[in-house]
Amino acid sequence: MRITGPYNAVIPLLSAAVFLAIAAPSECSTDQTPRAQALRHHNTGVELARHGRLDEAIAEYDAGIALDPSISSLYYARAKAYTELRQFQPALADLNKALELESDKPQYYYERAVVYHALGDRARAEADVHSVLAVTSDPDYVYPAMNLLNRIVGGD
C-alpha cells in the first residue's frame, strides 16, 4: 500500500528519526556536562546506599555536589545516608540546603522532621510535619507524616 498526500514527505523523515533514535547512543550515557556527571554520582550513591554501603554512597554524593551544587536531591540523599548512620547534624545541614534549593518537596520536610525528632527538637519536628501536610495531600507522604506526628506528640 502506498501512502499519498501530505504525509508522503513525513514518512521518510519519521523513518530516519526512528533509525537515529535506535542507532544513536543514549544522551544520558554520553552526556559529559557537570550536571549529567553529578546525576550519575547520585544514581551510583543511591545504589550503594540501597546495599548498605553508606560511606561509599556519601562519597558519591560528595562528588556529585562538587560537580553541581544546585541539585537538591544530592543533599537529600546524602542526608538520608547520614541519618541512617545516626549523624544527625550533617543530615540536618544537608536537609536545610535541599530545602533552600527546592522548598516544595514533602520528602525533604519529612526527613528533616525525622532528624529533628531524633535530636529531641519536638517543636521543629512537628512544624516540619505540618509543612509536609501543607505541600501535599499524597497519602504516600501524609500517612508517614501523621504517624511521625503521633510519635512526636505521644513523646516517643
N, C-alpha and C positions, 0 to 999 in steps of 0.2 A: 504494500500500500504506500502510495506517495502522498506526502503532505504538501498542499499548495496553499497559496495565500500569504498573508503577512508573517506566518510562522516559519516559512521557508528559511529565512535568514537567521532565525533564532536557534533552530535545531543544531547547526554546526557549532555555534558558539556555546551552547549548553554542553554539547559533547566534549568540546575542548576543555570547558571548565571542570567537568566531571573527571576527565583524564588528569588534568593538572592537580586536582584535589587528591586523587588517589596516588599519583606518581610523586608529588612533592612531599618532602618530609614535613612533619608537623612543625608548625611555627613555634610551639612551646619547646620542643626538643632542641631547636637550633637557635632560639632567641637568646642572645648574649647580653641583653640590656641588664643593668644592675637590678631592676625590678624583677625581671624574669629569673635571674640567678637567686635573688633573695627568696622568691616564692619556691624555688627548688629546695633551698635550705629549709624553708618552712615545712614542705612536704616530707623531707627526709627526717626532720625533727619529730614530726607527728608520728611517723612510722617507728622511730626509735622509742619514743615515749610509750607508744602502744605495746611495745615489748619490754617495758620497764627499764629501759636504758636511759634514765632521766638526765644524767650528767652529760652524756653524748648528745641528747636532744637539746639540752640547754646550749651546748657549744654550737649546734646547727642554728639555733635561733639567734645566738650572738652574731654568727657570721651573716645571717640574713639581715639583721638590724644594721650591721656595719655597712652593708651594701645599699640598703634603702630603709632609713629610719622612719619612713612615713607609713609603713604597713602595720596597722593596728593589730592584726591577727598574730603577728610575730610576738608582740608584747604579751598578748593574751595567752598564747600557747606556752610561752616561757613562764608566765605567772602560774599557769596550771601545774607545770613541772615543779616549780619552786614550792607550790602548795603541797604537792604530793611528798616532797622532801621535808615538809614542815619548816621551810624557810619563809616565814610569813612577811618579813619586812621587804625583801626583794620582790616577793609576789605582789605586795601592795603597791610598791613603786611602779611595777610593770602595768598593773591594772589601772592605776591613775593615768599613766601615759596612754594606754589603749583608749581609755575614755576621753582623754584630751583630743585624741585623733578622731574618734568616732563615738559620739555620745548616745547613739540610738541603738546600741547593741545590748539586748537584755542579758545575754550570757556574761557580758563584762560586769554588769551590775551584780548579777547573781554570784559570780565568782568572788567579787570584792566583798560581798556580804558574808560569804563563807570565811574569807580571810579575817574580816573584822570580828566575826563571831569567834574564830579561833584565838584571836588576840584579846578577847574579852570585852570588846567595844560594842556593847549591845545597841546603843543608840545609833551608831553609824551602820551597823549591820541591818537594823530594822529600816533605816532610811533607804538603804540600797535595795532591800526587798520591795519597798514601796516604789522605787524607781523602776524596778522590773515590771511591776504592775502598771506603771504609768506609760511605759513604752510598748507594751504588747498585751494582747489577750490570748496569745497562743498557749494552749494548755501544756505544751512541752516545756514552757518556761514558767507558767503560772503555778502549776501544781508543785514542782520542786521549791519554788519561792515560798509558797504558802506553807509547805512542810517545814522549811527552814524558819519561817516566821514563828510557827508554833513552837519550835525548839528554842528560839531566842526568847520569846515571851514566857515560855514554860521554864526557863532557867537551865536548859540543857547545854 
